[in-house]
Amino acid sequence: MKKIALTLIMVIPFMVSCVDENKNESNSEVKNAMNISLDFIDKWNQLELAHTDDKYGEWGGDSDVILVYSDGEKIYADYSKYLGSYEPPMPPKENEKPKKWYEYKMLELKIDSIELNNVEIDLIEKAIVELAKNKINNRSSFSHAGIVNRVISSDSSFIIKDYPSNDWVTFKKLKKQLTEK
């Protein structure tokens, strides 16, 4: 019995050390794998980050939309806040140019052409990574209401949509940064 206890005392710290080493390697691999950049955003391709809360249950809620684009040299963003309602949206008028679904809501706030600095670009990259992780870790469930978070490129080659979703912390930080400029 003493030999077994002595063996365990000697082996367990070694095993824990190996596990910690593998954990650190795994974390660095994840960080490297999630290293992204916004180089695909150019004059022709934009990126839309959007969050819709569940204020009105199955009717959705207020929507915050950040459109990220470039003029070829600098990266900019437009921020818009659309108000949800218990009422269904009005149908489009005859021969009206099609709009995005949230544009049928009442526009509360719009800020155009915000030149982004490195901190804000970093927040966008982190928001994308955070949403991807949320999506991967979110079990799918049947729901009539909930938070909807999404990132979509204008060419639709990049789409992450998480529903029902959780709190999107980095998006909120980005929104605050943009609206306080």
C-alpha positions in Angstrom: 0.0 0.0 0.0 2.9 2.4 0.8 4.4 1.7 -2.6 1.2 2.5 -4.4 0.8 5.8 -2.4 4.4 6.7 -3.0 4.1 6.0 -6.7 0.9 8.1 -6.9 2.6 11.0 -5.1 5.5 10.9 -7.6 3.4 10.3 -10.8 0.4 12.7 -10.2 2.6 16.0 -10.2 4.2 14.8 -13.4 0.8 14.1 -15.1 -0.5 17.5 -14.0 2.6 19.1 -15.4 2.0 17.3 -18.8 -1.6 18.3 -18.8 -0.8 22.0 -18.1 1.9 21.9 -20.8 -0.6 20.5 -23.4 -3.2 23.0 -22.2 -0.8 25.9 -22.9 0.1 24.5 -26.3 -3.6 24.1 -27.1 -4.4 27.6 -26.1 -1.7 29.1 -28.2 -2.9 27.0 -31.2 -6.4 28.3 -30.7 -5.1 31.9 -30.5 -3.0 31.4 -33.7 -6.0 29.8 -35.5 -8.3 32.6 -34.6 -5.9 35.3 -35.7 -7.9 37.2 -38.3 -7.7 40.4 -40.1 -10.1 42.6 -42.0 -8.1 42.6 -45.2 -11.1 41.2 -47.2 -12.9 44.5 -46.6 -12.3 46.7 -49.6 -14.2 49.0 -51.9 -16.4 46.1 -53.1 -16.8 44.0 -50.0 -18.3 45.2 -46.7 -19.0 43.6 -43.4 -22.2 43.9 -41.4 -22.3 43.2 -37.7 -25.8 43.2 -36.2 -27.5 42.5 -32.9 -31.2 42.2 -32.3 -32.5 41.9 -28.8 -35.6 40.0 -27.7 -37.4 43.0 -26.2 -40.7 42.1 -28.0 -40.5 38.3 -27.8 -41.2 36.6 -31.1 -41.5 40.0 -32.8 -37.8 40.5 -32.1 -36.6 43.8 -30.7 -34.3 46.7 -31.3 -31.5 46.2 -33.8 -28.0 47.7 -33.7 -26.2 47.5 -37.0 -22.6 48.3 -37.7 -21.6 48.4 -41.4 -17.8 48.2 -41.9 -16.3 49.3 -45.3 -13.2 50.8 -46.9 -12.4 53.4 -49.4 -9.3 51.5 -50.4 -7.1 53.3 -47.9 -8.9 53.6 -44.6 -11.6 51.5 -42.9 -14.9 53.2 -41.9 -18.1 52.2 -40.1 -21.7 53.3 -40.1 -23.8 52.7 -37.0 -27.6 52.5 -37.0 -30.1 51.7 -34.3 -33.6 50.5 -35.4 -36.4 50.3 -33.0 -38.5 47.1 -32.7 -42.2 47.0 -32.1 -45.1 44.7 -31.3 -46.7 45.8 -34.6 -45.7 43.9 -37.8 -43.7 46.0 -40.3 -45.5 47.8 -43.0 -45.4 46.0 -46.3 -43.2 47.4 -49.0 -44.8 50.0 -51.3 -45.4 49.0 -54.9 -42.3 49.3 -57.1 -40.2 50.2 -54.0 -36.6 49.2 -54.0 -36.1 46.2 -51.8 -34.7 46.9 -48.3 -32.9 44.9 -45.7 -35.3 43.5 -43.2 -34.3 45.9 -40.4 -34.7 48.9 -42.6 -38.5 48.4 -42.3 -38.2 49.3 -38.6 -38.1 52.9 -37.3 -34.6 54.4 -37.5 -33.7 56.0 -34.1 -30.0 56.8 -34.6 -27.6 56.8 -37.5 -23.9 57.8 -37.5 -22.1 57.7 -40.9 -18.5 57.5 -41.9 -16.8 56.9 -38.6 -13.1 56.5 -39.4 -11.9 53.5 -37.5 -8.7 53.4 -35.4 -6.6 50.3 -34.5 -8.5 49.8 -31.2 -11.9 49.7 -33.1 -10.5 47.4 -35.8 -9.2 45.1 -33.1 -12.7 45.1 -31.4 -14.3 44.1 -34.7 -11.9 41.2 -35.1 -12.5 40.2 -31.5 -16.3 40.5 -31.9 -16.1 38.1 -34.9 -14.1 35.6 -32.9 -16.4 35.9 -29.9 -19.5 35.3 -32.1 -17.9 32.3 -33.8 -17.1 30.8 -30.4 -20.6 31.5 -29.2 -22.1 29.8 -32.3 -19.9 26.8 -31.9 -20.7 26.4 -28.2 -24.4 27.1 -28.5 -26.6 24.1 -28.6 -29.3 24.5 -31.2 -32.8 24.7 -29.8 -36.2 25.4 -31.1 -37.2 28.9 -30.1 -39.8 31.5 -30.9 -37.8 34.3 -29.4 -34.3 35.2 -28.4 -31.3 37.4 -29.2 -30.0 37.2 -32.8 -26.4 38.1 -33.5 -24.8 37.9 -36.9 -21.8 38.9 -39.0 -22.3 38.9 -42.8 -20.1 40.0 -45.6 -21.8 41.8 -48.5 -20.8 39.1 -50.9 -22.3 36.5 -48.5 -19.0 34.5 -48.5 -18.7 34.9 -44.8 -21.8 34.4 -42.5 -22.1 33.7 -38.8 -25.6 33.8 -37.4 -26.3 32.7 -33.8 -29.9 32.3 -32.7 -31.0 32.1 -30.0 -27.8 33.8 -28.9 -26.1 35.1 -25.8 -24.8 38.5 -24.7 -22.2 39.7 -27.3 -19.9 41.6 -25.1 -17.3 42.7 -27.6 -20.0 44.0 -30.0 -21.4 46.1 -27.1 -17.9 47.6 -26.4 -17.5 48.4 -30.2 -21.0 50.0 -30.3 -20.1 52.1 -27.3 -16.8 53.1 -28.8 -18.4 54.2 -32.0 -21.3 56.1 -30.5 -19.1 58.1 -28.2 -16.8 59.4 -30.9 
